[in-house]
Each structure stands twice: as structure tokens, then as C-alpha cells.
């Protein structure tokens, strides 16, 4: 299991192999526009990529 700290500061557990897109779906309702990209430990990363390790995740919406 991966421990992912979300943009709200809460830690959630996800299965190995989860993509940033799958995690983004859990937070999409908090954004007024669709999420365009993920941020993993401060670095931008595509939504289709698998989460490589425990990390802090944020998201960039399309209106940014």
C-alpha cells in the first residue's frame, strides 16, 4: 500500500499501481475546472503515470 498525502493534508492509502488520475478523481469535486496535471513531491507529473512511492500529491486545474 502507498500512503499518499493529498492537497487537503490528509493521508490516504492506495494500492500499488494506482495512477495519479485515479487519485485525482477523489479530489476532482474540490476544483472548479478539470485537473490537468498532478504534482508529486513538488514536481509536475502526468496524470496517466503510476504513483512511484509514498508522496505528497497536489493537482493543477485547467484554469491555472
N, C-alpha and C positions, 0 to 999 in steps of 0.2 A: 504494500500500500504506500501511496505517496501522501505526504502531508503538505497541503497547498494553502498558503495564507492568501486570502482573497483581498480585493480592494477595500472591503469593509473591515479588514484586520482580523477576521475570524479564520481559524484553521479548519479545513475540511479534509476528509480522507477520500482519495480517489484510487481506483485500481491502476496498476502499472499498464502502460499503453494508452492511457487517456490522452486525447488531443486537447489543445488549447480551445478549439472550437466547442468541444463538449463542455468544458468548464465555463466558457463564455455564455453558453445557453443558460447556466444557472444564475447569471448576473445581468442578462440582457434587459430585463424589465427595469433595471435601475438607470438605464441610459435612454435618452430621448430619440437617438438615432441608432442604426445598426453598428455593431462593433466591427471595426476594420482590421485591427491588429492587436496582438497580445504583447505584454511586457513581462519578461521573466527575469527577476533579479536585476531590474533596471535596463535590460536590453530588449529592443524590439524583436519580435519573432512572429512568423506566420501562424495563422490560426490552425492550419492543417497539420502542423508539426506535433509530434508526441511530446509530452512533458518529460524531460530527461531525468529529473530528480526533484526532491523536495525544494520548493521555492516560494517566493512571494510573487504573486501574479497581479497585474493590472491590465487595463484594456484601453485602447484608443478608439473612440467612436468616429464615425464617418464625418461628423461635423467639426472635428478638431483640425 
